[in-house]
Amino acid sequence: MMIAKKLQWLDREAEEAEVLASDSVWKCKAYCMPCQISEGEEVKWLFCAFCSDIVSAVTEGFRLTPLAKKEYGYEITGRIVDPKEGLVAVGGLVFLVDQSIPGDLKESDWVQFTVDRVSC
């Protein structure tokens, strides 16, 4: 289960925040606006905006590497949970990608991609 482990308000009036989502092993910093989440609350999935290079992973194993020049960007390697819905898991973190997963990939296949902004 993924929860909002930490919430930092960027602008409370505008309901803009940074959320640290965690499954107790993996952690991902996400942008949130309008933020309706409270610390300790379950997060269903994290939305991946501006995904690119969605391909079969070269190596198996979860990876969640922050991008140097993108505040909420990551290089991600995970397992496909639902290829039609675009759901990919890194441990207990579930990501919803904004691009189609290639048709030759199926549930439980390893996939890698780059995302410019993760949000919730």
Secondary structure, 3 states (H helix, E strand, C coil): CCEEEEEEEEECCCCEEEEEEECCCCEEEEEECCCCCCCCCECCCEEEEEEEEEEECCCCCCEEEECCCCCCCEEEEEEEEECCCCEEEECCEEEEECCCCCCCCCCCCEEEEEEEEEEC
